Amino acid sequence: MSTGNISLDILLDELKDSILAGNSPDESVRAIKKRFPSVADKEAKDIYALVAGAIKIVPKENVSLVLTAPAGFSLKAKTTKNTVESLLEGATKSILITGYSLSDYFKDMVDLIINKSQKGVFVKFYVNHIENQGTFDKLCRYKGRFLKIYNYPKAEDAMAALHAKVISVDGEKTLITSANLSYHGQQGNIEMGTVIDSKVMAKQVDDVFTQLVFKKVFVEV
């Protein structure tokens, strides 16, 4: 984030790089005094300590490649199927999930989602044109306090759709992928995405869909 002061921005970037590289604090203090000669030694050390402390409390974000590929394809990446199952099975607080296309192949995960909601996990399921997807009938029968279903209805533009494929759990881990909730999406096609371990990203995703509901782009079923 910019401070609005180019000289200060450059210094902060230099300090961050130096701290992350494990360099001596004295190097950073000298860099501060070089850019701001009027700063006293103690003030320079205080600035260094403040920046170093801020860097240490910034949460780390882990990003991993997630892949659906032909059998026998060799690459060090998480599989889409295993990642989806792991996220849903591991959820203890909340699940945000989108469904552009939901096939019968996903019925076991539908049962899992229903079971999670009955145990107090708050589920928000965003659906594309639910009137065309009979596979959502079972989910609709269990909607309630902990299972909310939101529909993206048909618009004037017949080609417009909820095309984002997202699963975000517990406000921490988020999968963003090209894969649908179907056999080919999970195993048959070539699909690619990332799973991101980041509270910041999870909140951003949740905020996007919350705003879309607020603006009535999605309608609660």
SETITOR-717141 format. One line per 8 residues: number of its first residue (from 1); their letters; for each residue y, x, z of C-alpha. Coordinates in steps of 0.1 Angstrom, whole numbers. Example, Ala and Ser with C-alpha at 12.3 -4.5 7.8 and 13.67 -1.06 7.14 Angstrom:
BEGIN
1> as> -45/123/78; -11/137/71;
***
This chain:
BEGIN
1> mstgnisl> 0/0/0; 34/14/-10; 61/19/17; 88/17/-9; 97/53/-4; 82/76/-30; 85/107/-9; 68/91/20;
9> dilldelk> 41/76/-2; 33/110/-15; 31/125/20; 9/97/33; -15/102/3; -16/140/10; -23/134/47; -50/109/40;
17> dsilagns> -67/133/15; -64/162/40; -78/142/69; -107/128/49; -115/163/37; -117/175/73; -89/200/70; -72/214/101;
25> pdesvrai> -45/192/117; -21/222/115; -21/219/77; -10/183/78; 17/191/104; 30/218/81; 30/194/51; 50/169/72;
33> kkrfpsva> 76/195/81; 78/208/46; 86/174/32; 109/164/61; 124/197/75; 144/179/102; 113/166/119; 105/184/152;
41> dkeakdiy> 70/199/158; 61/172/183; 73/144/160; 52/159/132; 22/160/154; 28/124/165; 30/113/128; -3/131/121;
49> alvagaik> -20/115/150; -8/80/140; -20/85/104; -53/100/115; -59/71/139; -51/45/113; -76/61/89; -103/60/115;
57> ivpkenvs> -100/23/122; -100/13/85; -134/-4/80; -157/13/55; -167/-7/25; -201/-2/9; -207/-13/-27; -241/-13/-44;
65> lvltapag> -253/-21/-79; -274/-52/-82; -296/-56/-113; -319/-80/-131; -338/-60/-158; -371/-60/-177; -403/-51/-157; -408/-14/-155;
73> fslkaktt> -371/-6/-159; -364/24/-137; -330/26/-121; -319/31/-85; -304/-3/-79; -311/-34/-58; -328/-62/-76; -309/-95/-80;
81> kntvesll> -338/-116/-66; -343/-94/-35; -306/-93/-29; -301/-130/-31; -331/-136/-8; -320/-110/17; -284/-124/19; -295/-160/24;
89> egatksil> -324/-152/48; -301/-129/69; -272/-153/72; -265/-163/108; -230/-178/107; -219/-189/72; -230/-190/35; -206/-195/6;
97> itgyslsd> -225/-199/-27; -217/-211/-62; -241/-227/-86; -232/-227/-123; -269/-235/-131; -295/-242/-104; -331/-245/-116; -363/-257/-99;
105> yfkdmvdl> -372/-219/-97; -347/-218/-68; -362/-247/-48; -375/-224/-20; -340/-210/-15; -327/-246/-15; -351/-254/14; -339/-222/31;
113> iinksqkg> -302/-232/27; -309/-267/41; -329/-251/70; -300/-227/78; -275/-255/78; -297/-275/103; -296/-245/126; -258/-244/126;
121> vfvkfyvn> -251/-220/97; -220/-234/79; -228/-237/42; -203/-243/14; -220/-248/-19; -197/-250/-50; -213/-267/-79; -205/-269/-116;
129> hienqgtf> -207/-305/-130; -231/-318/-104; -236/-350/-123; -255/-329/-149; -277/-311/-123; -305/-331/-108; -317/-301/-89; -288/-307/-64;
137> dklcrykg> -302/-342/-54; -321/-327/-24; -291/-307/-12; -269/-338/-14; -293/-357/8; -287/-332/36; -250/-327/32; -231/-331/64;
145> rflkiyny> -212/-312/91; -228/-278/83; -236/-284/46; -206/-290/24; -210/-295/-13; -180/-292/-36; -181/-303/-73; -162/-288/-102;
153> pkaedama> -158/-320/-123; -156/-323/-160; -121/-316/-172; -102/-325/-204; -114/-291/-217; -151/-298/-221; -158/-260/-222; -141/-253/-188;
161> alhakvis> -166/-246/-160; -173/-230/-127; -188/-198/-142; -185/-175/-112; -217/-165/-95; -210/-156/-59; -229/-155/-26; -210/-145/5;
169> vdgektli> -225/-146/40; -212/-143/75; -177/-132/63; -191/-97/56; -214/-93/26; -206/-106/-9; -227/-107/-41; -207/-111/-73;
177> tsanlsyh> -230/-112/-103; -236/-125/-138; -269/-140/-128; -275/-177/-124; -297/-193/-98; -326/-195/-122; -358/-176/-132; -341/-158/-160;
185> gqqgniem> -310/-150/-139; -331/-136/-111; -360/-120/-131; -360/-126/-168; -326/-116/-182; -305/-85/-181; -279/-92/-155; -256/-70/-134;
193> gtvidskv> -234/-73/-104; -224/-57/-71; -230/-65/-35; -201/-55/-13; -202/-50/24; -166/-58/33; -149/-83/56; -117/-80/35;
201> makqvddv> -135/-89/3; -155/-117/19; -122/-133/32; -106/-130/-2; -135/-148/-18; -134/-175/8; -96/-178/5; -99/-183/-33;
209> ftqlvfkk> -123/-212/-30; -104/-227/0; -73/-228/-22; -92/-244/-51; -104/-271/-28; -69/-276/-14; -55/-279/-49; -83/-304/-57;
217> vfvev> -98/-282/-84; -131/-288/-65; -139/-322/-50; -161/-326/-19; -193/-346/-27;
***
